[in-house]
């Protein structure tokens, strides 16, 4: 019996068989024997989440446009499907051709966040591929990882053959071409890794030696191969390519069941907690015409009735008002809804608010102050006068919006209980304003997340707040929200704890991840499946102190596990910004003034000279 037939016989036993059948509109299926190289693009979470990932969709399109390459997709099976695969001794497979993942040449794994690390091990195990890179032979697939979490690759270094650092549009083809040349050569797998290390932006962990000081801190990450770069500098696209339009239309409801169009990449605001804002510099924009064309083509190619306008801070797009006006004019008769997340209060205008109301009738409005006191907002470099915030809220309600969501963080550096209480006070003030305008129909939603210090940010040296303190703050907020009739959602403190271990871990964390997975850890981002005890036991078995990675103030002269990975933003800049934070001083938007973060020096050679190519650097 073929794998296809065996799968058909067990799909009726799982909750959502549509996750595993493939056959979606716009998928690409090539005859297996018609191409030289076979790539499986793997997202280590369920189909419902991974199918909405824009990065994976872009790589799928790029690879399948090559006549000598095919790309297929695979996702983490949910618990019910995994049970069936293991009971029937079936391997994990690709959606398009139902080919076992072990038969592909390359597995390209997307790592957007740390809480899917154990899922990667589970996928490799289900595929029958050795978990540890040093145990793989020339007959095993090459395991490549890319995505936001790869800016600190060390916790996953034992399991990944090579990391693609930065933007992958050009890098994915260069990696594939190196693989093809190696395959033709018939040389040892070590030669492939050495060749990959020569590609700018590729980090091959096995070519570096890691040493530690007696106190457990990192001494050095040192290349022991002449081919290994130091540092490994991220790849960027000097100009953003044409947006993807031929999206696969999913079989089941996904988290973002819509057409996604990226309007800009990067951010100039410099929020000190924000990993994405630091590592994705410089800002590059697409033109209004390019975006409108992409929306037209994408809607025609997919039949979606909603468009998601994507960027780190959409209202900072320099042509945001003309863009929203043109979208409304072009698509109002087609009844296409448009979502525009990531709005900054300082960028709002009444005109923009009205356009958003027309584009998303009946929807809600979202703003992200992050901190509820002006002092703490200065610490995190998100300055905003409270009077401006309240007036913005008033304008939102006056223009007919009834649902307002406000995002805040707890556990920020220098935070006090007064800062936490201020979240409730500010929420109540906004609620009162809304009720005075629209009565009981107004609803205020507080979204609370826990601050986790991230690599490559000015806060990378700070300790994380203790689990006990976080719980105390959450208890205060939950009680106060109930009393003030505010809706509130929050991240599980346990999930934040696991993420904090992994986000700033060194290579020794690989043994912890492996032990946690062996103890049952997987789908750690899912509250119902998170197994904190498995992680705590893993640290104990490996002999590492988990507090060392989270609750310790790191020395400013300490070698950090990610120092050999360069984002283009200098450590000197991050240190200077840290000191400004400690003095409660802010920096203005770097479009208005260059603070010499290092980006221009790092990428000066590829900065476009043409005026029509906009980089958000003065």
Secondary structure, DSSP 8 states (H G I E B T S, - for coil): --HHHHHHHHGGGSS-GGGT----BT-----GGG-SEEEEEEESS-HHHHTT-HHHHHHHHHHHTSTTEEEEEEE---HHHHHHHHHTT---B-TTT--BGGGSSEEEEE-SSGGGHHHHHHHHHHHT--SSGGG--TTS-EEEEESGGGGG-GGGTTT-SEEE-B--TTHHHHHHHHHHHHHHHT--HHHHHHHHHTSTTEE-GGGEEEEE-TTSSEEEEEE-STT--SSEE-B--SS---------B-SS--TT-SEEEE-EE--SS--TT-HHHHHT-S-EE--HHHHHHHHHHHHHHH--SEEEEE-SSGGGSTTHHHHHHHHHHHHGGGT-EEEE----GGG--HHHHHHHHHHTTT--EEEEEESSSHHHHHHTT----HHHHHHHHHHHHHTT--EEEEEEEES-TT--HHHHHHHHHHHHHHHHHHHHHHGGG-EEEEEEEE----TTSTTTTS----HHHHHHHHHHHHHHHHHHT-EEEE--HHHHHHHHHHHT--TTHHHHHHHHHHTT---TTSTTT--HHHHHHHHHHHT--THHHHTS---TTSB-TTTTEE-SS-HHHHHHHHHHHHTT-----TTTS----SHHHHHGGG---STTS-BS--
